[in-house]
Amino acid sequence: MHWSAERWQGAFRGVPAHPAGLTSSRIELRVQAIGFASRGWPVLPGTYPDEDRWIGRHGRQEHGPMPVHRDWQTRLGTNPDEVTAWWAEHPYSLLIATGHTVDALEVDAALGRAGASVLRALGFPVPIVATPRGRWYFLMASGGELAAELADVPGIRLHGKGSWVAMPPTAYPGGAVHWRVKPEVCAWRLPAPDFVQDALRTGRENLDNNADVAELLAARR
């Protein structure tokens, strides 16, 4: 569900041109959250880093980001007023609740690059997010199941119903979540789950073949 132009403009009325007391990171998070919600992507405020801990939820958490509200599944944000208010005072992490409109396939950076190369060669880019911890998220339409060939691969995780993923520009200690492929590149269209998984399967095969070639060349030296 997309917001009307009036609702979109109204969401920004609370953001002054030269805001006092709002950091630039907070404003950027707020603007991005409004943008996602306007396209029907359910957003959530998440815990954010403070030195070596994550804050924003009761107590200091060792791991993050995670939803601020424990009942987050009843608070999926696509309401403009609510989304605007969430990022009015705190630089909460920007989370997308998966399993409703958006799902995400999480892989390591090596497989992420291999899969992205396959998609680039096909001429069909998909939205891809990367974290400072070397994890890549391939965004896709909700509703798919993880293929058996990928389910057995360590480090691969399908984020569906009951899960979430961090979105740019969420901060981590030592870096920020960023786009590898922005959704504007594919006109905000989310690919079918099978399409993304096929690309990652091919990417994994390419990695395995390259490793075999490297091992063969090393043996001949």
VOTIKOL-457443 format. One record per residue (C-alpha): residue in one letter; x negated, y, z. Coordinates in steps of 0.1 Angstrom, whole numbers, padded with zeros to 4 digits, always signed. Layout:
// residues N
AXYZ;...
// end
This chain:
// residues 221
M+0000+0000+0000;H-0015+0034-0011;W-0008+0066+0008;S+0010+0094-0009;A-0010+0125-0017;E+0008+0144+0011;R-0001+0118+0037;W-0037+0118+0024;Q-0041+0155+0027;G-0025+0155+0061;A-0050+0131+0074;F-0078+0156+0066;R-0061+0186+0083;G-0077+0176+0116;V-0112+0178+0101;P-0124+0214+0100;A-0148+0227+0074;H-0173+0235+0100;P-0164+0212+0130;A-0177+0220+0164;G-0184+0190+0187;L-0181+0164+0159;T-0213+0148+0146;S-0219+0143+0109;S-0219+0106+0114;R-0186+0107+0132;I-0171+0127+0103;E-0185+0104+0077;L-0171+0074+0095;R-0137+0091+0098;V-0136+0100+0062;Q-0145+0065+0051;A-0119+0050+0074;I-0092+0072+0060;G-0103+0062+0025;F-0101+0025+0032;A-0068+0028+0049;S-0053+0048+0021;R-0059+0018-0001;G-0043-0006+0023;W-0075-0020+0037;P-0068-0025+0075;V-0095-0006+0095;L-0105-0010+0131;P-0127+0010+0154;G-0156-0011+0167;T-0183-0008+0194;Y-0213+0013+0185;P-0250+0010+0194;D-0265+0028+0224;E-0302+0018+0227;D-0302-0020+0230;R-0265-0024+0238;W-0231-0018+0222;I-0206+0005+0238;G-0170+0017+0233;R-0154-0014+0248;H-0151-0021+0286;G-0186-0027+0298;R-0218-0028+0277;Q-0219-0056+0251;E-0251-0074+0241;H-0237-0082+0206;G-0218-0061+0181;P-0201-0045+0164;M-0168-0059+0176;P-0133-0044+0179;V-0128-0019+0207;H-0093-0031+0215;R-0089-0066+0227;D-0054-0067+0210;W-0069-0055+0178;Q-0048-0079+0157;T-0017-0059+0166;R-0034-0026+0158;L-0045-0030+0122;G-0049+0005+0110;T-0033+0018+0079;N-0013+0046+0096;P-0030+0079+0087;D-0024+0096+0121;E-0037+0066+0141;V-0068+0061+0118;T-0076+0098+0120;A-0073+0098+0158;W-0096+0068+0163;W-0126+0086+0150;A-0118+0120+0164;E-0142+0118+0193;H-0164+0088+0191;P-0187+0074+0164;Y-0170+0040+0165;S-0182+0014+0140;L-0160+0010+0110;L-0146-0025+0108;I-0123-0041+0082;A-0099-0068+0095;T-0102-0097+0070;G-0075-0121+0061;H-0048-0096+0051;T-0059-0077+0020;V-0097-0082+0021;D-0118-0113+0028;A-0156-0114+0029;L-0181-0141+0021;E-0212-0136+0043;V-0246-0149+0031;D-0283-0142+0037;A-0301-0116+0017;A-0319-0141-0006;L-0286-0157-0017;G-0270-0123-0018;R-0295-0111-0043;A-0292-0142-0064;G-0254-0140-0064;A-0255-0103-0073;S-0278-0111-0102;V-0254-0136-0116;L-0225-0112-0113;R-0246-0085-0130;A-0255-0108-0159;L-0218-0116-0163;G-0209-0079-0164;F-0184-0083-0135;P-0196-0064-0104;V-0178-0069-0071;P-0180-0048-0039;I-0211-0059-0019;V-0221-0047+0016;A-0255-0053+0033;T-0264-0049+0070;P-0298-0040+0084;R-0300-0075+0098;G-0303-0091+0064;R-0266-0102+0060;W-0247-0095+0028;Y-0209-0094+0025;F-0192-0101-0009;L-0157-0086-0006;M-0129-0104-0024;A-0091-0108-0023;S-0077-0127+0007;G-0064-0162+0006;G-0092-0184-0005;E-0109-0213+0012;L-0146-0219+0014;A-0157-0244-0013;A-0172-0276+0001;E-0206-0270-0017;L-0210-0237+0002;A-0195-0249+0035;D-0224-0272+0040;V-0250-0244+0034;P-0264-0229+0067;G-0258-0192+0071;I-0227-0190+0048;R-0195-0178+0065;L-0161-0170+0051;H-0144-0141+0070;G-0107-0146+0067;K-0077-0142+0091;G-0088-0135+0127;S-0122-0120+0117;W-0137-0087+0107;V-0167-0072+0090;A-0186-0040+0094;M-0184-0014+0066;P-0206+0015+0056;P-0217+0038+0072;T-0216+0017+0105;A-0248+0022+0125;Y-0269-0006+0138;P-0301-0003+0160;G-0327+0006+0134;G-0304+0011+0104;A-0270+0014+0089;V-0246-0008+0069;H-0247+0002+0033;W-0233-0006-0001;R-0252-0028-0026;V-0223-0023-0050;K-0197+0003-0042;P-0160-0005-0048;E-0157+0024-0071;V-0179+0005-0096;C-0151-0020-0100;A-0122+0005-0096;W-0115-0009-0061;R-0103-0042-0076;L-0110-0072-0054;P-0121-0103-0072;A-0105-0137-0068;P-0123-0159-0042;D-0131-0186-0066;F-0149-0162-0089;V-0172-0150-0061;Q-0179-0185-0049;D-0187-0197-0084;A-0213-0169-0087;L-0228-0178-0054;R-0230-0214-0063;T-0248-0205-0095;G-0271-0182-0075;R-0280-0209-0051;E-0288-0233-0080;N-0311-0207-0094;L-0329-0203-0061;D-0333-0241-0058;N-0346-0243-0094;N-0371-0215-0088;A-0383-0232-0056;D-0388-0264-0075;V-0408-0247-0103;A-0430-0229-0077;E-0436-0262-0059;L-0446-0279-0092;L-0469-0251-0102;A-0486-0252-0067;A-0491-0289-0070;R-0509-0284-0104;R-0535-0260-0090;
// end
